[in-house]
């Protein structure tokens, strides 16, 4: 298994490279030390980093600077003139940036040919009045995710894989392979980001017996395909979607696209054993219903496969924070499994967000009313 040591602030698998499964965060000097050693399978307190020209071992303690040496170097290399030089002409110093032809006016002029920035569809078909809350009926499962599914699993920020839905979109729009860049750099284009949702090559959708990659089964045809391709088919069918998950769903960074992307894929509810705090809030903010299995229950204990038809009953305008709902899972052979779940819409404010279809809709309606 390949591993990396990095001085960044994220250690998700696949973050440095799709082939790297483990990433360890360390200070820059330690990153250099591990690079010299050439392996993470080393105890830096007892094993040498290498050997000098005389064949003598060199240990980390031999090259690690003292606090006095560090402070001396800081005093030598840093002075106010550096900051004045770098930031004194921040508004005029970059000729290339200043030469960019930017449109003027109060409204942004969207470029239909851009593969980096597109008008997001979140406000399309927004009505002045709030629509009544309805039960979710006839839903299909898009994916069954294991414990500790991170926001990077849900919405990767790294490279765009060849033959992925996002890659096919870029190719159709004439973008050369060398210019694909990353999901993180194209976060202003929902067409890329919704295709990249659940596209991390390290995810394991439990509907596929542990197969790695962003795939699922499009149940009406029992065909394995990329998760976006299946979601697109379900959207065309008018079929709402749910995601089933284990513990700590959405752990990691507070990546807004991990909630935006699933909403654009047609996911209307997530049922998990537990949630990371910020991701739960982000789901509510996008109008995706976060539900939690009752204590002691999960996908396995309830015998769910992910191939059932899901009905979430009891949703209406009288909804309250922490309310319990009935989920009815109907297998293709007619077997029905009913169980109770707890709404993780935790506050009255969040109830209002959900009724409006999300925080964006809530704010826009409020602005329009004022």
URVENUR-V502178 format. One record per pair of residues at least 24 apart in sequence whose ideal C-beta (glycine too) atoms are under 10 Angstrom apart, sorted by the first residue. I is the first residue (numbers start at 1). GAP is how many residues later the second one is. D is the distance in Angstrom with one decimal. If there is no record, write none. Layout:
I,GAP,D
I,GAP,D
This chain:
2,38,9.8
3,31,9.6
3,36,8.9
3,37,5.0
3,38,8.7
4,27,9.1
4,30,8.8
4,36,8.1
5,25,6.9
5,26,5.3
5,27,9.5
5,28,8.6
5,29,4.3
5,30,7.7
5,32,9.5
5,34,9.9
5,35,6.1
6,25,6.3
6,28,9.6
7,24,5.0
7,25,9.3
9,244,8.4
10,140,9.4
10,141,9.9
10,142,7.2
10,147,8.2
10,242,7.5
10,243,6.2
10,245,10.0
11,139,9.9
11,141,9.6
11,241,9.2
12,138,5.6
12,139,8.4
12,140,3.8
12,141,7.6
12,144,8.3
12,145,8.6
12,146,8.7
12,188,8.5
12,190,8.6
12,239,9.7
12,240,6.2
12,241,8.2
13,137,8.5
13,139,8.0
13,140,8.5
13,187,8.5
13,188,9.7
13,189,5.1
13,190,9.9
14,138,7.4
14,139,8.8
14,142,7.1
14,143,9.9
14,144,6.3
14,145,9.0
14,186,6.3
14,187,6.6
14,188,4.9
14,189,9.5
15,135,9.9
15,137,6.6
15,141,8.5
15,142,7.6
15,143,6.1
15,185,10.0
16,142,8.2
17,141,8.1
17,142,8.1
18,138,9.0
18,140,6.9
18,141,6.5
18,143,6.9
18,182,8.5
18,183,5.2
18,184,7.6
19,182,8.9
19,183,9.8
20,182,9.7
21,181,7.1
29,31,9.1
29,34,8.8
29,35,7.1
29,36,7.7
29,41,9.6
30,30,8.4
30,34,9.4
32,31,9.2
33,26,10.0
33,27,5.5
33,30,7.7
33,31,8.1
34,26,9.8
36,24,9.3
36,27,8.7
113,60,7.7
113,61,9.0
114,59,9.2
114,72,10.0
114,74,8.5
114,75,7.2
115,54,8.0
115,55,6.1
115,57,9.9
115,58,5.2
115,59,8.6
115,60,5.6
115,64,8.9
115,65,9.3
115,66,9.3
115,71,7.0
115,73,9.8
115,74,6.1
115,76,7.9
115,77,7.1
116,59,9.9
116,65,8.5
116,69,7.5
116,70,5.8
116,71,9.1
116,72,5.7
116,73,5.7
116,76,8.5
117,69,8.8
117,70,9.5
117,71,4.1
117,72,6.1
117,73,9.9
118,68,9.7
118,70,7.2
118,71,4.8
118,72,6.1
118,73,6.0
118,74,8.7
118,75,9.9
119,70,9.8
119,71,8.6
120,68,8.6
120,69,8.9
120,70,5.1
120,71,9.9
120,73,9.4
120,140,8.1
120,144,8.8
120,240,9.1
121,69,6.4
121,70,9.5
121,73,9.2
121,142,10.0
121,143,7.2
122,68,8.4
122,138,7.7
122,141,8.2
122,142,8.5
122,164,8.2
122,165,9.3
122,235,8.9
122,236,7.5
122,238,5.5
122,239,7.8
122,242,9.2
123,234,9.8
123,237,7.1
123,238,7.4
123,241,6.5
126,230,9.5
126,231,7.7
126,234,9.1
126,235,6.1
126,238,6.8
126,239,7.9
126,242,9.4
127,230,9.5
127,234,9.4
127,238,9.0
128,236,9.9
128,237,7.0
128,240,6.7
128,241,8.5
129,236,8.5
130,187,8.8
130,222,9.1
130,225,5.6
130,226,5.6
130,227,7.9
130,231,8.4
130,232,9.0
130,235,7.3
131,186,9.8
131,224,8.5
131,225,9.1
131,226,7.6
132,183,9.8
132,184,7.5
132,185,5.6
132,223,8.7
133,156,9.6
133,182,5.3
133,183,5.5
133,184,5.2
133,185,8.6
133,186,6.1
133,218,9.5
133,221,7.6
133,222,6.0
133,224,10.0
134,178,9.9
134,181,6.3
134,182,7.7
134,183,9.4
135,176,6.8
135,177,6.0
135,178,5.2
135,179,6.8
135,180,4.7
135,181,7.7
135,190,8.6
135,191,9.5
135,193,9.9
136,104,5.5
136,105,9.4
136,106,7.3
136,132,5.4
136,133,5.8
136,153,7.4
136,155,9.9
136,174,7.3
136,175,6.9
136,176,4.2
136,177,8.5
136,179,6.6
136,189,9.4
136,191,9.3
137,103,7.8
137,172,8.9
137,173,8.7
137,174,5.0
137,175,7.8
137,176,8.1
137,178,9.6
137,191,9.2
138,99,9.8
138,100,8.9
138,101,6.6
138,102,7.0
138,171,6.1
138,172,8.1
138,173,6.9
138,192,9.5
139,95,9.1
139,100,6.9
139,101,4.3
139,102,6.0
139,103,4.9
139,127,9.3
139,128,9.1
139,129,6.8
139,130,7.3
139,169,9.4
139,170,7.0
139,171,4.3
139,172,7.2
139,173,7.3
139,188,9.8
139,190,9.9
140,76,9.7
140,77,9.6
140,78,8.8
140,79,5.6
140,80,8.3
140,90,8.8
140,91,9.9
140,94,6.2
140,97,8.8
140,99,5.4
140,100,7.8
140,101,5.9
140,102,7.5
140,126,9.4
140,166,8.9
140,167,8.6
140,168,8.5
140,169,6.7
140,170,7.1
141,64,9.6
141,65,9.9
141,66,7.1
141,75,8.3
141,76,9.0
141,78,7.9
141,100,7.3
141,101,5.8
141,102,7.2
141,103,5.8
141,126,9.9
141,130,9.3
141,158,9.7
141,163,8.1
141,164,8.5
141,165,4.2
141,166,7.2
141,167,6.9
141,168,8.9
141,169,6.5
141,188,8.9
142,55,9.7
142,56,7.6
142,63,8.7
142,65,9.0
142,74,6.0
142,75,9.7
142,76,9.7
142,77,9.8
142,85,6.5
142,86,9.9
142,88,6.8
142,89,6.2
142,92,7.5
142,97,9.9
142,98,9.9
142,99,4.4
142,100,7.0
142,101,5.6
142,102,9.0
142,120,8.1
142,123,6.8
142,124,7.8
142,125,6.0
142,128,9.8
142,164,8.7
143,55,6.1
143,60,7.9
143,61,9.6
143,62,4.6
143,63,7.9
143,64,6.7
143,65,9.1
143,71,8.9
143,72,9.0
143,73,5.4
143,74,9.6
143,84,6.3
143,87,9.1
143,88,9.7
143,98,8.9
143,99,9.3
143,100,5.5
143,101,7.5
143,102,8.3
143,119,9.5
143,122,9.8
143,124,9.0
143,127,10.0
143,163,7.5
144,60,9.4
144,61,6.2
144,62,3.9
144,63,5.2
144,64,9.1
144,72,8.9
144,98,10.0
144,99,7.8
144,100,4.6
144,101,7.4
144,102,8.8
144,127,9.9
144,155,6.0
144,156,9.9
144,160,7.5
144,161,8.0
144,162,4.2
144,163,9.6
145,53,8.5
145,58,7.1
145,59,8.0
145,60,7.0
145,61,7.2
145,62,9.8
145,98,6.4
145,99,7.1
145,100,4.3
145,101,6.8
145,104,6.7
145,105,9.8
145,125,9.0
145,127,8.1
145,154,9.3
145,161,9.9
146,57,8.6
146,58,6.0
146,59,9.0
146,60,6.3
146,64,9.3
146,99,7.7
146,100,5.2
146,101,8.9
146,103,9.5
146,153,9.3
147,98,8.2
147,99,3.8
147,100,4.5
147,101,6.2
147,102,8.4
147,104,9.3
147,125,9.5
147,126,7.6
147,127,9.1
147,151,9.4
148,97,9.8
148,98,7.5
148,99,6.9
148,100,4.9
148,101,8.3
148,102,9.8
148,103,5.8
148,104,9.0
148,128,9.5
149,49,9.6
149,51,9.6
149,54,7.3
149,55,9.2
149,94,9.1
149,96,5.8
149,97,7.2
149,98,9.2
149,99,7.6
149,100,5.4
149,101,7.1
149,102,7.4
149,103,9.0
149,109,9.6
149,123,8.5
149,127,9.5
149,130,9.7
150,50,8.7
150,52,9.6
150,53,9.4
150,98,8.6
150,99,9.1
150,100,7.4
150,101,5.2
150,102,3.7
150,103,8.1
150,105,8.9
150,108,8.6
150,126,8.4
150,129,9.1
151,98,9.5
151,99,5.6
151,100,7.3
151,101,4.5
151,102,5.6
151,103,7.3
151,104,4.1
151,105,9.1
151,106,8.3
151,107,4.0
151,108,8.7
151,110,10.0
151,125,7.8
151,127,8.8
151,128,6.0
151,131,8.7
152,31,9.9
152,48,6.5
152,50,8.8
152,51,9.6
152,99,9.5
152,100,5.6
152,101,7.2
152,103,7.2
152,106,8.3
153,45,7.6
153,46,9.6
153,47,4.8
153,48,10.0
153,49,6.8
153,50,4.8
153,51,9.1
153,61,9.3
153,96,9.7
153,97,9.3
153,98,9.3
153,99,8.2
153,105,8.6
154,42,9.7
154,43,6.4
154,44,6.2
154,45,9.5
154,46,7.6
154,49,8.1
154,89,8.9
154,91,9.8
154,95,8.7
154,96,7.0
154,98,8.9
154,101,7.6
154,103,8.3
154,104,4.1
154,105,8.5
154,107,6.9
154,108,6.9
154,116,10.0
154,125,8.3
155,28,7.2
155,29,9.6
155,32,8.9
155,38,6.9
155,39,9.5
155,41,6.6
155,42,5.5
155,43,8.1
155,44,8.5
155,45,8.3
155,97,10.0
155,98,9.7
155,100,5.4
155,101,8.6
155,102,4.2
155,103,4.2
155,104,8.5
155,105,8.0
155,106,5.0
155,107,8.4
156,26,8.5
156,27,5.5
156,28,8.5
156,37,10.0
156,40,6.2
156,41,8.8
156,42,9.0
156,43,6.2
156,44,4.4
156,45,8.4
156,46,8.8
156,47,9.1
156,58,8.8
156,99,9.3
156,101,9.5
156,102,9.7
157,25,6.5
157,26,5.3
157,27,3.8
157,28,8.8
157,30,8.0
157,39,9.0
157,43,9.7
157,96,8.5
157,98,7.4
157,100,8.6
158,24,5.7
158,25,6.6
158,26,7.3
158,38,9.7
158,42,8.3
158,43,9.5
159,24,8.0
159,25,9.6
159,42,9.7
160,25,9.6
160,26,8.0
160,32,7.7
160,35,9.1
160,36,7.1
160,39,8.1
161,35,9.3
161,38,7.0
161,39,9.1
161,40,6.0
161,52,8.7
161,53,8.4
163,63,8.8
164,31,7.3
164,32,7.5
164,35,5.5
164,37,8.7
164,49,9.3
164,50,7.2
164,62,6.8
164,64,8.3
165,26,9.8
165,27,9.2
165,29,8.8
165,30,3.9
165,31,7.7
165,32,9.4
165,34,6.9
165,49,8.3
165,60,9.5
165,61,5.2
165,62,8.3
165,63,4.0
165,64,6.2
165,66,9.4
165,67,8.3
166,25,8.3
166,26,5.0
166,27,8.1
166,28,8.9
166,29,4.2
166,30,4.8
166,31,9.5
166,33,6.6
166,60,9.7
166,62,8.0
167,25,9.6
167,28,8.6
167,29,9.7
167,32,9.4
168,27,8.0
168,58,9.1
168,60,9.5
168,61,9.4
169,25,9.7
169,26,5.7
169,27,9.5
169,59,9.3
170,25,9.4
183,74,8.0
183,78,9.7
184,71,9.5
184,73,9.3
187,68,9.2
187,69,8.7
187,70,6.1
187,73,9.4
190,67,8.8
190,70,7.4
190,71,8.4
190,74,6.2
191,73,9.4
192,65,10.0
193,63,9.9
193,64,5.1
193,65,9.9
193,67,7.0
193,68,5.5
193,71,7.7
194,34,6.8
194,37,8.0
194,38,9.2
194,63,8.7
194,66,7.9
194,67,5.3
194,68,8.8
194,69,8.7
194,70,3.9
194,71,5.9
194,72,9.7
195,31,8.4
195,32,9.3
195,33,4.6
195,34,9.0
195,36,9.3
195,37,8.9
195,66,8.8
195,69,9.3
195,70,9.1
196,31,9.9
196,32,7.9
196,61,8.1
196,65,7.0
197,30,7.3
197,31,6.9
197,34,8.1
197,60,7.3
197,61,7.6
197,62,9.7
197,63,8.3
197,64,3.1
197,65,6.0
197,66,9.3
197,67,7.3
197,68,5.7
197,70,8.9
198,28,8.7
198,29,4.2
198,30,7.6
198,32,9.8
198,33,8.5
198,45,8.7
198,60,9.6
198,63,7.7
198,64,7.9
198,67,7.7
198,69,9.6
199,27,7.4
199,28,7.0
199,29,7.0
199,62,9.3
203,24,8.7
205,38,9.8
205,101,8.0
206,38,8.1
206,39,9.5
206,40,8.8
206,93,7.2
206,94,9.1
206,98,9.5
206,99,8.7
206,100,6.6
207,37,9.1
207,98,7.2
207,99,4.1
207,100,7.1
208,98,9.3
216,25,9.9
216,90,8.4
217,89,7.9
217,90,7.3
219,87,8.7
219,88,5.9
219,89,9.2
219,90,8.7
219,113,8.4
222,85,8.7
222,110,9.8
227,35,10.0
227,38,7.5
228,33,9.3
228,36,9.6
228,37,6.8
230,35,8.9
230,36,9.8
231,30,9.7
231,31,8.9
231,33,8.4
231,34,3.9
231,35,5.5
231,36,7.8
232,33,8.2
232,34,8.6
233,33,9.8
234,31,8.3
234,32,5.6
234,33,9.6
235,29,9.1
235,30,7.7
235,31,4.8
236,30,9.8
237,29,9.5
238,28,9.3
239,27,7.5
239,70,9.3
240,26,6.4
240,27,8.0
240,28,4.6
240,29,8.0
240,70,8.6
240,72,9.2
241,24,6.7
241,25,4.7
241,26,4.6
241,27,6.5
241,28,8.4
241,29,9.9
241,69,8.9
242,24,9.8
242,25,6.6
242,26,6.8
242,27,4.7
242,28,6.8
242,29,6.3
242,46,9.6
242,47,8.8
242,49,8.6
242,64,9.5
242,66,9.9
242,68,5.2
242,70,7.6
242,85,8.9
242,87,9.9
243,24,5.6
243,25,9.7
243,26,7.8
243,27,4.6
243,28,7.4
243,29,7.9
243,40,9.9
243,45,8.9
243,63,9.5
244,25,9.8
244,26,7.9
244,27,5.4
244,28,7.5
244,29,9.7
244,47,9.9
244,49,9.1
244,54,8.9
244,55,5.2
244,58,9.6
244,60,6.4
244,61,9.7
244,62,6.2
244,64,9.6
244,66,8.6
244,85,9.5
245,25,6.3
245,26,7.1
245,27,3.8
245,28,7.1
245,29,9.0
245,30,8.6
245,45,10.0
245,47,10.0
245,48,9.4
245,53,9.2
245,54,8.0
246,26,6.8
246,27,5.2
246,28,8.3
246,47,9.3
246,52,6.5
246,53,7.1
246,54,8.9
247,25,7.5
247,26,4.5
247,27,4.9
247,28,9.1
247,46,9.8
247,51,8.2
248,24,8.4
248,25,8.1
248,26,5.9
248,27,7.5
248,28,6.0
248,31,9.5
249,24,7.6
249,25,7.0
249,26,5.3
249,27,6.9
249,30,7.0
249,31,8.3
249,34,9.3
249,41,8.5
249,43,9.4
250,24,9.6
250,25,5.7
250,26,4.3
250,27,8.8
250,28,7.6
250,29,2.6
250,30,6.8
250,31,9.6
250,32,7.7
250,33,7.6
250,40,8.9
251,24,8.7
251,25,4.3
251,26,9.5
251,27,9.6
251,28,7.5
252,24,7.1
252,26,9.4
252,27,8.1
253,25,8.6
253,26,9.3
254,24,4.0
254,25,7.0
254,27,8.5
254,28,6.8
255,24,8.1
255,27,8.1
256,26,6.0
256,29,8.3
256,30,8.4
257,25,9.3
257,29,10.0
258,24,6.9
258,25,8.6
258,28,9.6
259,24,5.0
259,25,8.5
259,26,6.6
259,27,4.4
259,28,9.2
259,29,6.2
259,31,9.7
259,99,9.0
260,25,9.2
260,26,5.8
260,28,9.4
260,98,9.5
260,100,9.6
261,25,9.2
262,24,7.8
262,26,6.1
263,24,6.4
263,25,5.4
263,94,9.4
263,95,7.7
268,42,9.9
268,44,8.4
269,41,8.1
269,43,5.9
269,46,9.2
269,56,9.5
269,58,9.0
269,72,9.1
269,74,9.8
270,74,9.0
271,27,9.6
271,28,8.4
271,33,9.2
271,39,8.3
271,41,8.4
271,54,9.9
271,56,6.8
271,58,9.8
271,68,9.4
271,70,5.9
271,73,9.9
272,26,8.9
272,27,9.4
272,69,9.6
272,72,8.5
273,24,8.2
273,25,5.2
273,26,8.4
274,70,9.0
275,69,6.1
277,69,9.8
280,64,5.4
280,65,9.1
280,66,7.9
280,70,9.4
281,63,9.3
281,64,9.9
281,65,8.5
281,66,9.7
281,69,7.7
281,72,9.4
281,78,9.3
282,76,9.9
282,77,9.3
283,61,8.2
283,62,9.4
283,67,10.0
283,71,9.6
283,75,9.5
284,59,9.8
284,60,7.8
284,61,5.7
284,62,8.2
284,63,9.1
284,65,9.4
284,66,4.8
284,67,9.0
284,69,5.6
284,70,5.9
284,74,7.8
284,75,7.8
285,65,8.3
285,68,6.1
285,69,9.1
285,73,5.6
285,74,4.1
285,75,7.6
285,76,10.0
285,77,9.0
286,67,9.1
286,68,9.7
286,71,8.6
286,72,4.9
286,73,7.8
286,74,7.9
286,75,9.7
287,66,7.6
287,67,6.2
287,68,9.1
287,69,7.7
287,70,4.3
287,71,3.8
287,72,8.6
287,73,8.7
287,74,7.3
287,75,9.7
288,66,8.8
288,70,8.2
289,26,7.7
289,30,9.6
289,36,8.9
289,52,9.7
289,54,7.2
289,55,8.5
289,56,7.3
289,65,6.8
290,51,9.8
290,52,9.7
290,53,7.5
290,54,4.1
290,55,7.1
290,56,9.1
290,60,9.5
290,64,9.5
291,32,10.0
291,33,9.5
291,34,6.8
291,36,7.5
291,49,9.8
291,50,4.2
291,51,6.9
291,52,6.1
291,53,6.6
291,54,9.1
292,30,9.6
292,32,10.0
292,49,6.1
292,50,4.7
292,51,7.8
292,52,5.2
293,34,9.2
293,46,7.5
293,47,8.8
293,48,6.1
293,49,8.0
294,30,8.2
294,45,7.2
294,46,5.5
294,47,6.8
294,48,6.6
295,47,9.2
297,42,6.2
297,43,8.5
297,44,8.6
301,38,9.4
302,25,9.1
302,27,7.5
302,35,5.9
302,36,9.6
302,37,5.7
303,26,8.9
303,28,9.1
303,32,9.0
303,34,6.5
304,25,5.9
304,27,9.1
304,33,7.0
304,35,9.0
305,24,9.1
305,26,7.5
305,27,9.6
307,24,7.0
307,25,6.6
308,24,7.9
308,27,8.6
308,28,8.9
308,29,7.3
309,27,9.7
311,25,9.6
311,27,9.3
312,29,7.8
312,31,9.9
313,25,8.8
314,26,9.8
314,29,9.6
315,28,9.0
315,39,9.5
317,34,9.9
317,38,7.1
318,33,10.0
319,24,7.2
319,26,7.3
319,32,5.9
319,35,7.4
319,36,7.6
320,25,8.5
320,28,8.2
320,31,6.9
321,24,5.7
321,25,5.4
321,26,5.5
321,27,6.2
321,28,9.1
321,29,6.9
321,30,6.0
322,24,6.6
322,25,9.2
323,28,9.1
